[in-house]
Amino acid sequence: MLVATASFANDTISVVTYNLLFYDEIPQSRDTNFRKTILYIQPDVLVVQEIGSQANVDNFLTNVLNYYTPGLYTSAQFYNTSNLNVAMFYKPALFDLLNVVAIPTYPRDIMKYRLLHLKSGQVFDVFGLHLKAGNSSANMNDRNNEALQLRAYTNQYPVNFNYIVCGDFNFYGDFEPAYQTLLLNNGSDIGNFKDHLNLSGTWNNYEYRFHHSQSTRTRSFGGGATGGCDDRFDFFLFSPAVVNEGGMTYVQGSSVPIGNDGNHYNDSINERPVTAVPDSIADALHYASDHLPVISKYVMVSSVSISNSGTSFISDFKLTSVYPNPFNYRVNFSLNVSVVDEYYISIYDVNGREVAQIGKQYLTPGNYKYYFDGNELSSGNYFLRVRNSSEQIIRRIVLVK
């Protein structure tokens, strides 16, 4: 992670996971209901499951997410590996998407999205998944194999890295081998996850009714499950770093299924009376999908100023004229200094590792010109970091070879 020295107000972001139930038609008759739910929730990051193709991703982006406010959301790179794909949408005013990785698993790939939160400078990973459905031992074994692939990936992370996983886990309780695999902390690796609830036993029971996300329905229409709200399939797990206070911290009690007031166990989510959401939203949730969207919020500790323009909230110095960006091998930039101090100029990769040091010197007020030669680096996203004894600016630069 990038270490900051300036102090700014913290920011709270929301991440939502939502199984869209076979979103594979254009035009999609359920878009009106999805619009209502998204407008009500207003997620900053949205991870969806069961989306059919790139055309469906584009349709959901245009006719649902950006229907009322064009350009509010954008979509991540999409991998079409099945008819029940995972996709991710986010607000570009709040985040930069640094990379996307498809982790091969059966029957569906697990997707990893690395995001940079622009206001705080925090880099974090969001895993989106849709594990094998079914309650047979073979189904549970398939889910565990998928979980093992995810752990093989997260076990390579550095200590205190921020990551979350969300989606449709299809877990029936804490006895699931895959659930235990994800939470296992054996001391020899650091890629385990935390569950903010730690519910014991079988989850399909009245005691855990506030945490259920499927089904929204008791009658059959449009595909999907019936039987009312009685399964905890959709939720979030976090890295240990996210549970602890720090650069990215889970907001206790914020992760809930939208629309579940605990009074609809084995019942339709819109059966009156409804107390968790307005009646119109309960109806939209009922008709849009057989799953409820689940939200989770995080405090991002704002300690640096990052922007795409190079402007900043601080006054000791300004980073200007960063060009060309993207660059092929050499990027030029100017530093306008107003305070005498020692200045450090360096380049970091997306994992927060310093890959080049450009300068370390005392500067008096004036304008200074620099350049960075990226011949020794591979293509990708990097960060130009300038700091003095009390403040810093970070600017994203893109190397394309």
Secondary structure as the mmCIF struct_conf table of DSSP 4:
data_model
#
loop_
_struct_conf.conf_type_id
_struct_conf.id
_struct_conf.beg_label_comp_id
_struct_conf.beg_label_asym_id
_struct_conf.beg_label_seq_id
_struct_conf.end_label_comp_id
_struct_conf.end_label_asym_id
_struct_conf.end_label_seq_id
BEND BEND1 ALA A 6 ALA A 6
STRN STRN1 ASP A 11 TYR A 23
BEND BEND2 ILE A 26 PRO A 27
TURN_TY1_P TURN_TY1_P1 SER A 29 ARG A 30
HELX_RH_AL_P HELX_RH_AL_P1 ASP A 31 ILE A 41
BEND BEND3 ASP A 44 ASP A 44
STRN STRN2 VAL A 45 ILE A 51
HELX_RH_AL_P HELX_RH_AL_P2 GLN A 54 PHE A 60
HELX_RH_PI_P HELX_RH_PI_P1 LEU A 61 LEU A 65
TURN_TY1_P TURN_TY1_P2 ASN A 66 ASN A 66
BEND BEND4 TYR A 67 THR A 69
TURN_TY1_P TURN_TY1_P3 PRO A 70 GLY A 71
BEND BEND5 LEU A 72 LEU A 72
STRN STRN3 THR A 74 SER A 75
BEND BEND6 SER A 82 LEU A 84
STRN STRN4 ASN A 85 TYR A 90
TURN_TY1_P TURN_TY1_P4 PRO A 92 LEU A 94
STRN STRN5 PHE A 95 ILE A 103
BEND BEND7 TYR A 106 ARG A 108
HELX_LH_PP_P HELX_LH_PP_P1 ASP A 109 ASP A 109
STRN STRN6 ILE A 110 HIS A 117
TURN_TY1_P TURN_TY1_P5 LEU A 118 SER A 120
STRN STRN7 VAL A 123 HIS A 130
HELX_LH_PP_P HELX_LH_PP_P2 LEU A 131 ALA A 133
BEND BEND8 ASN A 135 SER A 136
HELX_RH_AL_P HELX_RH_AL_P3 SER A 137 THR A 154
TURN_TY1_P TURN_TY1_P6 ASN A 155 GLN A 156
BEND BEND9 TYR A 157 TYR A 157
HELX_LH_PP_P HELX_LH_PP_P3 PRO A 158 PRO A 158
TURN_TY1_P TURN_TY1_P7 VAL A 159 ASN A 160
STRN STRN8 ASN A 162 ASP A 168
STRN STRN9 GLY A 173 GLY A 173
TURN_TY1_P TURN_TY1_P8 ASP A 174 PHE A 175
HELX_RH_AL_P HELX_RH_AL_P4 PRO A 177 LEU A 183
BEND BEND10 GLY A 187 SER A 188
STRN STRN10 LYS A 194 LYS A 194
BEND BEND11 HIS A 196 LEU A 197
BEND BEND12 GLY A 201 GLY A 201
STRN STRN11 THR A 202 THR A 202
BEND BEND13 TRP A 203 ASN A 205
HELX_RH_3T_P HELX_RH_3T_P1 TYR A 206 HIS A 211
STRN STRN12 GLN A 214 GLN A 214
BEND BEND14 THR A 216 THR A 216
BEND BEND15 THR A 218 ARG A 219
BEND BEND16 GLY A 222 GLY A 224
BEND BEND17 GLY A 227 GLY A 227
STRN STRN13 CYS A 229 CYS A 229
STRN STRN14 ASP A 231 ASP A 231
STRN STRN15 ASP A 234 PHE A 238
HELX_RH_AL_P HELX_RH_AL_P5 PRO A 240 VAL A 243
BEND BEND18 ASN A 244 GLY A 247
STRN STRN16 MET A 248 TYR A 250
TURN_TY1_P TURN_TY1_P9 GLN A 252 GLY A 253
STRN STRN17 VAL A 256 PRO A 257
TURN_TY1_P TURN_TY1_P10 ILE A 258 GLY A 259
BEND BEND19 GLY A 262 GLY A 262
STRN STRN18 TYR A 265 TYR A 265
TURN_TY1_P TURN_TY1_P11 ASN A 266 ASN A 266
BEND BEND20 ASP A 267 ASP A 267
TURN_TY1_P TURN_TY1_P12 ILE A 269 ASN A 270
HELX_LH_PP_P HELX_LH_PP_P4 GLU A 271 GLU A 271
BEND BEND21 ARG A 272 PRO A 273
BEND BEND22 ALA A 276 VAL A 277
HELX_RH_AL_P HELX_RH_AL_P6 ASP A 279 ALA A 288
BEND BEND23 ASP A 290 ASP A 290
STRN STRN19 HIS A 291 HIS A 291
STRN STRN20 VAL A 294 MET A 300
BEND BEND24 VAL A 304 VAL A 304
STRN STRN21 SER A 305 SER A 307
BEND BEND25 ASN A 308 SER A 309
BEND BEND26 PHE A 313 PHE A 313
BEND BEND27 SER A 315 ASP A 316
STRN STRN22 PHE A 317 TYR A 323
BEND BEND28 PRO A 324 PRO A 326
STRN STRN23 PHE A 327 PHE A 327
BEND BEND29 ASN A 328 TYR A 329
STRN STRN24 ARG A 330 VAL A 337
BEND BEND30 VAL A 339 VAL A 339
STRN STRN25 ASP A 341 ASP A 349
TURN_TY1_P TURN_TY1_P13 VAL A 350 ASN A 351
BEND BEND31 GLY A 352 GLY A 352
STRN STRN26 GLU A 354 LEU A 363
BEND BEND32 PRO A 365 PRO A 365
STRN STRN27 GLY A 366 ASP A 373
TURN_TY1_P TURN_TY1_P14 ASN A 375 GLU A 376
BEND BEND33 LEU A 377 LEU A 377
BEND BEND34 SER A 379 SER A 379
STRN STRN28 GLY A 380 ARG A 387
BEND BEND35 SER A 389 SER A 390
STRN STRN29 GLN A 392 LEU A 399
#
